[in-house]
């Protein structure tokens, strides 16, 4: 009887873990970790300085959460990561995009608009001109963009992200300036603690 109870207990834990890992939040976290590790492996550390999961004030009394910021002499790359499967439909100026995975449809906020808020917050808190900030939307799951006229900064897979960053070869800053930007963003970034995360969640919930 004791062994049976242990087996049942273990199965319950495994089932709970599997259900939890299939949640949108867990998938999103896995996609961000994958992107973080990819950037770390493939971008030279002496040229590209990466920050991940950054909370900043949004200038409207709230906060914004940035998945990845890559700071370099070539500009600032701000990456919004989406770990989605299936077909993605979306237009540049649409408020909502659509994911179709078999017979399931899911509408989500236009990530281009979402990342614009991130780039604007970075520009305002660091005095970096918007023209020096590159917005990147990265789908890291097994997704295909099916709408016509896909924006150039909407990328499918981590390889495209690395290629995109490497394709920007015209320096905009000196190395000293890029390090100063890094230090300043680190200084103004909010701590990733429970208080910040709770405030951000409440703020985002109120905005919806």
C-alpha positions as CSV (number, residue, x, y, z in Angstrom):
1,X,0.0,0.0,0.0
2,X,2.8,2.4,0.9
3,X,4.6,1.8,-2.5
4,X,1.3,2.4,-4.3
5,X,0.8,5.8,-2.5
6,X,4.3,6.8,-3.4
7,X,3.7,5.9,-7.1
8,X,0.4,7.9,-7.1
9,X,2.1,10.9,-5.5
10,X,4.9,10.8,-8.1
11,X,2.4,10.6,-10.9
12,X,0.5,13.6,-9.6
13,X,3.7,15.6,-9.4
14,X,4.7,14.7,-12.9
15,X,1.2,15.5,-14.2
16,X,1.2,18.8,-12.4
17,X,4.6,19.7,-13.9
18,X,3.5,18.7,-17.4
19,X,0.4,20.9,-17.1
20,X,2.3,23.8,-15.7
21,X,5.0,23.6,-18.5
22,X,2.2,23.7,-21.1
23,X,0.8,27.0,-19.9
24,X,1.3,30.1,-22.0
25,X,3.5,31.7,-19.2
26,X,5.7,28.6,-19.0
27,X,6.1,28.5,-22.8
28,X,6.9,32.1,-22.9
29,X,9.6,31.7,-20.2
30,X,11.1,28.8,-22.1
31,X,11.3,30.8,-25.3
32,X,13.0,33.7,-23.5
33,X,15.5,31.4,-21.9
34,X,16.2,29.9,-25.3
35,X,16.8,33.3,-26.8
36,X,18.9,34.4,-23.9
37,X,21.2,31.4,-24.3
38,X,21.4,31.9,-28.1
39,X,22.4,35.5,-27.8
40,X,25.0,34.5,-25.2
41,X,26.5,31.8,-27.4
42,X,26.6,33.6,-30.8
43,X,27.3,37.3,-30.1
44,X,30.8,38.3,-29.1
45,X,30.7,39.5,-25.5
46,X,33.3,42.2,-26.2
47,X,31.0,43.8,-28.8
48,X,27.4,43.0,-27.8
49,X,26.2,43.5,-24.2
50,X,23.0,41.6,-23.4
51,X,20.4,42.3,-20.8
52,X,17.4,40.1,-20.2
53,X,14.0,40.4,-18.5
54,X,14.3,44.1,-17.9
55,X,11.7,46.2,-16.0
56,X,11.6,49.9,-16.8
57,X,9.3,52.8,-16.0
58,X,7.1,53.5,-19.0
59,X,6.7,57.3,-18.4
60,X,2.9,56.9,-17.8
61,X,3.0,55.9,-14.1
62,X,3.5,52.2,-14.9
63,X,6.2,49.7,-15.9
64,X,7.1,47.8,-19.0
65,X,8.9,44.5,-19.2
66,X,11.5,44.0,-22.0
67,X,12.5,40.5,-22.9
68,X,16.0,41.2,-24.3
69,X,18.2,44.3,-24.9
70,X,21.4,44.0,-26.9
71,X,23.6,47.1,-26.6
72,X,26.5,47.6,-29.1
73,X,28.3,50.2,-31.1
74,X,25.9,49.4,-34.0
75,X,22.8,50.4,-32.0
76,X,20.4,49.0,-29.5
77,X,18.5,45.9,-30.4
78,X,15.3,45.3,-28.5
79,X,13.9,41.8,-28.8
80,X,10.3,40.7,-28.1
81,X,10.3,36.9,-28.0
82,X,7.2,34.8,-28.8
83,X,7.2,31.0,-28.4
84,X,4.3,30.1,-30.7
85,X,3.5,27.2,-33.0
86,X,1.3,27.1,-36.1
87,X,0.4,29.9,-38.5
88,X,0.7,33.6,-37.6
89,X,-1.4,36.2,-39.3
90,X,-0.9,39.9,-38.8
91,X,-0.6,43.3,-40.4
92,X,1.7,46.1,-39.5
93,X,-1.0,48.4,-38.0
94,X,-3.5,45.8,-36.7
95,X,-4.2,45.9,-33.1
96,X,-4.4,42.1,-32.8
97,X,-2.6,39.3,-34.6
98,X,-3.9,35.7,-34.9
99,X,-2.3,32.4,-34.2
100,X,-3.8,29.3,-35.9
101,X,-2.7,25.9,-34.6
102,X,-4.7,23.1,-36.1
103,X,-8.3,24.1,-35.3
104,X,-7.4,26.4,-32.4
105,X,-7.3,30.2,-32.9
106,X,-5.7,32.6,-30.5
107,X,-5.6,36.4,-30.8
108,X,-2.8,38.3,-29.3
109,X,-1.7,42.0,-29.1
110,X,0.3,43.1,-32.1
111,X,3.9,42.5,-30.9
112,X,5.2,45.4,-33.0
113,X,3.0,47.8,-31.0
114,X,4.1,46.0,-27.8
115,X,7.8,46.4,-28.6
116,X,7.4,50.0,-29.7
117,X,6.5,50.7,-26.1
118,X,9.6,49.0,-25.0
119,X,11.8,50.9,-27.4
120,X,10.2,54.2,-26.4
121,X,10.8,53.5,-22.7
122,X,14.4,52.7,-23.4
123,X,14.8,55.9,-25.4
124,X,13.2,58.0,-22.8
125,X,15.2,56.6,-19.8
126,X,18.6,56.7,-21.5
127,X,18.4,59.6,-24.0
128,X,19.2,57.1,-26.8
129,X,17.5,58.4,-30.0
130,X,14.7,56.1,-31.4
131,X,16.6,56.1,-34.7
132,X,19.4,54.1,-33.0
133,X,17.1,51.5,-31.6
134,X,16.2,48.4,-33.6
135,X,12.9,46.6,-32.8
136,X,12.9,42.9,-33.3
137,X,10.0,40.5,-33.0
138,X,11.3,36.9,-32.7
139,X,9.1,33.8,-33.0
140,X,11.1,31.0,-31.6
141,X,8.6,28.1,-31.8
142,X,7.6,26.1,-34.8
143,X,5.6,29.0,-36.3
144,X,5.2,30.3,-39.9
145,X,4.1,33.8,-40.8
146,X,1.3,33.5,-43.4
147,X,0.3,37.1,-44.0
148,X,1.7,38.8,-47.1
149,X,4.2,41.6,-46.6
150,X,5.9,40.4,-43.5
151,X,7.8,43.2,-41.8
152,X,11.5,42.8,-42.1
153,X,12.0,42.9,-38.3
154,X,9.6,40.0,-37.7
155,X,11.9,37.0,-37.6
156,X,11.1,33.3,-37.5
157,X,13.7,31.5,-35.4
158,X,16.8,32.4,-33.4
159,X,19.1,32.0,-36.4
160,X,17.3,34.9,-38.2
161,X,17.7,37.0,-35.1
162,X,21.5,36.5,-35.1
163,X,21.7,37.1,-38.8
164,X,19.7,40.3,-38.5
165,X,21.9,41.7,-35.7
166,X,25.1,40.7,-37.6
167,X,23.8,42.4,-40.7
168,X,23.9,45.8,-39.1
169,X,27.5,46.9,-39.7
170,X,27.5,50.7,-39.5
171,X,28.7,51.9,-36.1
172,X,26.5,54.5,-34.4
173,X,28.3,54.9,-31.1
174,X,31.8,54.5,-29.8
175,X,32.6,51.6,-27.5
176,X,32.7,54.0,-24.6
177,X,29.3,55.3,-25.4
178,X,27.8,51.9,-25.7
179,X,29.2,50.9,-22.3
180,X,27.7,54.2,-20.8
181,X,24.3,53.2,-22.2
182,X,24.6,49.8,-20.7
183,X,25.5,51.2,-17.3
184,X,22.7,53.7,-17.4
185,X,20.0,51.2,-18.3
186,X,21.3,48.9,-15.6
187,X,21.0,51.8,-13.1
188,X,17.4,52.8,-14.1
189,X,16.2,49.2,-14.4
190,X,13.9,48.1,-11.6
191,X,14.8,45.2,-9.4
192,X,13.3,41.9,-10.6
193,X,11.7,41.1,-7.3
194,X,8.2,40.2,-6.2
195,X,7.2,43.8,-5.6
196,X,8.1,44.9,-9.1
197,X,6.5,41.9,-10.7
198,X,3.3,42.3,-8.7
199,X,3.1,46.0,-9.6
200,X,3.7,45.2,-13.2
201,X,1.1,42.5,-13.3
202,X,-1.5,44.7,-11.7
203,X,-0.6,47.6,-14.0
204,X,-0.9,45.4,-17.2
205,X,-4.2,43.9,-15.9
206,X,-5.7,47.4,-15.4
207,X,-4.6,48.5,-18.9
208,X,-6.4,45.7,-20.6
